[in-house]
């Protein structure tokens, strides 16, 4: 039984967990934004005040998300190096670029909505 667990490739599980967390956080972010806007409307304030505040926070969150993407890329590259025997440079560089690219697409998608 332990042989089967040691041969199990964990990279898809980490990827699925990352995607599930990604969509859950996106859903929660939209929920919170809608609650804040409805609270401002109930108080008789202009909800566009919230948008100007969010633009400043977006640049900070962009940097934070990219750093998280780099860390996840290094971690998944490390796992790929030892599980599949992929060379270090290939595993690390492709995972960093892939995850940072996914995060940038997410930022662009959330910015246009």
C-alpha positions in Angstrom: 0.0 0.0 0.0 2.8 2.4 0.8 4.4 1.7 -2.6 1.2 3.0 -4.3 1.2 6.2 -2.2 4.9 6.9 -2.9 4.3 6.5 -6.7 1.3 8.7 -6.6 1.9 12.0 -8.5 0.6 14.8 -6.2 1.0 17.7 -8.7 -2.6 17.3 -10.1 -4.0 17.4 -6.6 -2.2 20.6 -5.8 -3.3 22.1 -9.1 -7.0 21.2 -8.4 -6.8 22.6 -4.9 -5.2 25.8 -6.2 -8.0 26.2 -8.8 -10.7 25.5 -6.3 -9.3 28.0 -3.8 -8.9 30.5 -6.7 -12.5 30.3 -7.7 -13.7 30.3 -4.1 -11.7 33.5 -3.3 -13.0 35.1 -6.5 -16.6 34.4 -5.5 -16.0 35.7 -1.9 -14.4 38.8 -3.3 -17.4 39.6 -5.5 -19.8 38.9 -2.6 -17.9 41.3 -0.3 -17.7 44.0 -3.0 -21.5 43.7 -3.5 -22.2 44.0 0.2 -20.0 47.0 0.5 -21.7 48.8 -2.4 -25.2 48.0 -1.1 -24.2 49.3 2.3 -23.0 52.5 0.7 -26.2 52.9 -1.3 -28.3 52.3 1.9 -26.5 55.1 3.6 -27.1 57.4 0.6 -23.4 57.6 -0.4 -22.0 57.2 -3.9 -20.6 53.7 -4.5 -18.0 55.1 -6.9 -16.1 56.2 -3.8 -15.4 52.6 -3.2 -13.9 52.1 -6.7 -11.3 54.7 -6.3 -10.2 53.1 -3.0 -10.0 49.7 -4.7 -7.8 50.9 -7.5 -5.0 51.8 -5.0 -5.4 48.4 -3.4 -5.3 46.6 -6.7 -1.7 47.5 -7.4 -0.7 46.2 -4.0 -2.7 43.0 -4.4 -1.2 42.5 -7.9 2.3 42.5 -6.4 1.2 40.2 -3.6 -0.5 37.7 -6.0 2.6 37.6 -8.3 4.8 36.8 -5.3 2.4 34.1 -4.3 2.5 32.8 -7.9 6.3 32.7 -7.8 6.3 30.8 -4.5 3.7 28.3 -5.8 5.7 27.9 -9.1 8.9 27.1 -7.2 7.0 24.7 -4.9 5.3 22.8 -7.8 8.6 22.9 -9.8 10.3 21.3 -6.8 7.6 18.6 -6.7 7.9 17.9 -10.4 11.6 17.7 -10.2 11.5 14.9 -7.6 8.4 13.0 -8.8 8.9 13.1 -12.6 12.6 13.7 -12.8 12.2 16.8 -14.9 15.4 19.0 -15.0 15.5 21.7 -12.4 15.5 24.7 -14.7 12.7 23.4 -16.9 10.4 22.5 -13.9 11.0 25.7 -12.0 10.9 28.2 -14.9 7.8 26.7 -16.5 5.8 26.4 -13.3 6.7 30.0 -12.3 5.7 31.4 -15.7 2.5 29.3 -15.8 1.2 30.2 -12.4 2.1 33.9 -12.7 0.4 33.9 -16.1 -2.7 32.4 -14.7 -2.7 35.0 -11.9 -2.2 37.9 -14.4 -5.2 36.6 -16.5 -7.3 36.5 -13.3 -6.2 40.1 -12.4 -7.1 41.3 -15.9 -10.4 39.4 -15.9 -11.4 40.8 -12.5 -10.3 44.3 -13.5 -12.6 44.4 -16.5 -15.7 43.3 -14.6 
